[in-house]
Amino acid sequence: MGRPTVIQMLLPFRNEEYQYTSVMEPEEIKTLLQSKTKINRSFYFSFTDKKYIGHVETNYFKISSSTFRPYGIFCVAQGTFLDENRLDLKFKINDAFEYLYLIWFIVILILTIVGSIMLKNWVFVIAFPLMASIFRLYFIGMHYYVKRKLKKMLEAELDLSPLH
């Protein structure tokens, strides 16, 4: 594990990894996911009749949910086929939201500094960090809400059993 980036230090979002076994073969899983996934590598939200948005490769897939609109795009599931019936599944926040939060954090930091120095008003020292904290809590809540739903959906759809 390398040194964490600035975004990883500022954000509380952990990449959570799970290992599963499935009664389905990897080829069956790939075929099922391909039939239920709107192929899109950029992970922007779009209306579709398919259950997932993303892409499915030979031994790897990266998808997000399109069923709980518009919040499904907050969390991305990355799956890797390890061997016959084992699957490694990692859930992470969509990169676009990580960068959005970083930009929001920098803007709030600048406004706090400028507001407290230029206007000589210390209300900025309290108000802007409070706004940044509320925005951060919203992102945390949405990430965990969507991750939980996406995880349950994939476990049921792919007939997954966790490895202990």
C-alpha positions in Angstrom: 0.0 0.0 0.0 1.5 3.3 -1.1 1.4 6.7 0.4 -2.1 8.2 0.6 -3.1 11.0 -1.8 -4.3 14.4 -0.6 -7.9 13.4 -1.5 -7.6 10.2 0.5 -6.4 12.1 3.6 -9.2 14.7 3.4 -12.0 12.2 2.7 -13.3 9.6 5.0 -14.3 7.2 2.2 -12.7 3.8 2.6 -12.5 1.3 -0.2 -14.2 -1.7 1.3 -13.2 -5.1 -0.1 -15.2 -8.4 0.3 -14.5 -11.8 -1.0 -17.3 -14.0 -2.1 -18.0 -17.4 -3.5 -20.8 -18.1 -6.0 -22.6 -21.1 -7.3 -22.4 -19.5 -10.7 -19.4 -19.8 -13.0 -17.5 -16.6 -13.9 -18.8 -16.8 -17.5 -22.4 -16.9 -16.3 -21.7 -13.9 -14.0 -20.2 -12.0 -16.9 -23.0 -12.8 -19.3 -25.6 -11.9 -16.6 -23.9 -8.6 -15.8 -23.4 -7.7 -19.5 -27.1 -8.2 -20.2 -28.1 -6.0 -17.3 -25.4 -3.3 -17.7 -25.5 -0.2 -19.9 -22.0 0.0 -21.2 -20.5 3.3 -20.1 -16.9 3.8 -19.0 -17.3 7.4 -17.6 -19.9 6.6 -14.9 -22.1 9.6 -15.4 -25.8 9.2 -14.6 -28.1 8.5 -17.4 -31.6 7.1 -17.6 -31.7 3.5 -18.7 -33.9 0.4 -18.4 -30.9 -1.6 -17.4 -30.0 -2.3 -13.7 -26.4 -1.2 -13.8 -24.1 1.4 -15.5 -20.5 0.5 -16.2 -18.5 -2.0 -18.1 -17.7 -5.8 -17.9 -14.4 -7.1 -19.1 -13.0 -10.7 -19.3 -12.1 -11.1 -15.6 -13.1 -7.7 -14.2 -16.1 -5.5 -14.0 -16.8 -2.0 -12.7 -20.5 -1.0 -12.3 -22.8 1.3 -10.4 -26.5 1.1 -9.9 -29.0 2.9 -12.1 -32.1 1.7 -10.1 -32.1 4.2 -7.2 -31.9 7.4 -9.2 -30.0 9.7 -9.0 -28.0 8.5 -6.0 -26.8 5.2 -7.5 -23.9 6.8 -9.2 -22.3 7.7 -5.8 -20.8 4.2 -5.3 -18.9 2.1 -7.7 -18.5 -1.7 -7.4 -15.3 -3.2 -8.8 -15.2 -6.9 -9.1 -12.4 -9.2 -10.0 -12.7 -13.0 -10.7 -10.1 -14.7 -8.6 -10.6 -18.3 -9.7 -13.5 -20.7 -10.5 -16.1 -19.5 -8.0 -14.3 -16.8 -6.0 -14.9 -13.1 -6.6 -13.2 -10.1 -5.0 -15.6 -7.1 -4.7 -14.5 -3.6 -3.8 -16.9 -0.7 -3.2 -15.6 2.9 -3.5 -17.0 6.3 -4.0 -17.2 7.6 -7.6 -14.1 9.6 -8.4 -16.1 12.6 -9.6 -17.6 13.0 -6.1 -14.1 12.8 -4.5 -12.9 15.6 -6.7 -16.1 17.6 -6.2 -15.6 17.4 -2.4 -12.0 18.4 -2.7 -12.9 21.5 -4.8 -15.7 22.3 -2.3 -13.2 22.0 0.6 -10.6 24.3 -1.1 -13.3 26.9 -1.8 -14.5 26.8 1.8 -11.0 27.1 3.0 -10.3 30.1 0.8 -13.6 31.8 1.8 -12.8 31.2 5.5 -9.4 32.8 5.2 -10.5 35.7 3.0 -13.6 36.4 5.1 -11.8 36.4 8.4 -8.8 38.5 7.3 -10.4 41.0 4.8 -13.7 41.5 6.5 -12.4 41.1 10.0 -15.5 39.1 10.8 -14.8 35.9 12.7 -18.2 34.5 11.8 -16.6 33.1 8.7 -14.2 31.0 10.8 -17.3 29.2 12.2 -19.8 29.3 9.4 -17.8 28.1 6.4 -16.2 25.1 8.1 -19.6 24.2 9.4 -21.0 24.2 5.9 -18.1 22.1 4.7 -18.7 19.6 7.5 -22.4 19.3 6.6 -21.5 18.8 2.9 -19.0 16.1 4.0 -21.6 14.3 6.1 -24.0 14.3 3.2 -21.4 12.6 1.0 -20.6 10.1 3.7 -24.3 9.3 4.2 -25.0 8.9 0.5 -22.0 6.8 -0.1 -22.9 4.3 2.7 -26.6 4.3 1.8 -25.8 3.4 -1.9 -23.0 1.0 -1.0 -25.3 -1.0 1.2 -28.1 -1.2 -1.4 -25.7 -2.0 -4.2 -24.0 -4.7 -2.1 -27.3 -6.4 -1.3 -28.4 -6.2 -4.9 -25.2 -7.8 -6.2 -25.3 -10.5 -3.5 -28.8 -11.5 -4.5 -28.4 -11.2 -8.2 -25.1 -13.1 -8.5 -26.0 -15.6 -5.7 -22.9 -14.6 -3.6 -21.9 -16.0 -0.2 -19.2 -14.2 1.8 -15.9 -15.9 2.5 -14.8 -15.7 6.2 
